[in-house]
Amino acid sequence: MKKIALLLTFSAMLIYGQAQIISAIVNENNHDTKVAQVKLYTSPFRDAWPGLTFSDPEVNTSTWIGRSQITANDTMVLLTNSASQVILWKNGELIDISGEEYAAGRSLFVHQGDIYVLWNKMYPYPYTGQVWKNGEMYYEFKNPGRGVVVSSMHVTDSNIYVAGHSVISNGQNGIFIATLWTNGVAQFLSDTLYSSYATSIAVSDSNVYIVGYGANFQGKDVAKLWINGVETNLTTGEQHAQAYSVCVDGEDVYVVGQENVGFIPKPVFWKN
């Protein structure tokens, strides 16, 4: 059988202490039978690991987004399939789905045995952000104007932090503003002159780290890091650049993104 593996996402998981594991969510398409399966690999060396299969092999579950989290006993995978349904598996078993909701899964977080899922409800417009806890809607937040688009979430004992962007009015046009929601309360992270986006969030010792990007007056994207709402540019703005993921280990802050070299995007890794 001919198979083509399409890599959707890599994510580094911190698993008790300093041990880390790289998990790849892969959508494997069997073109002979037109069936797709979703597999989670706990090693980039796929031939040495059989992988954990998610989904009914008789149902097409091709995906365009994926998130995974591995705890001491359980493996959770969050996906959005081509029909815009949010699907969550635990140890290979389907435990949650958006059903009739037209939604896009954005983030997954497991805290003290509770499973939190973040998604955008995409109908009716404007979009709203929703947090689901253990399969039930926990709360919804929105911008009263043109809606919100959420991207990443972090849960602590006392707070739920969500990063994304709000769509606001700027004259006759709409503009995107990087936004942090703490328990549903919005805080803009950048000014409203140019569009900006928040893509990833991490929380450590009560400090909130968010990465993303925003346009400058020349119309080029600048990779950004916000620490407790204070904005720092990671790039100069001479070339297009974006920051996509942030991880904090002690006093070290790691950011992964990309920056154009000419017209070619290249991966970039920032430490502190």
Summary of the structure (lengths in Angstrom):
residues: 272
radius of gyration: 18.8
end to end distance: 46.6
largest distance: 56.6
contacts: 872
relative contact order: 0.08
helix: 1%
strand: 65%
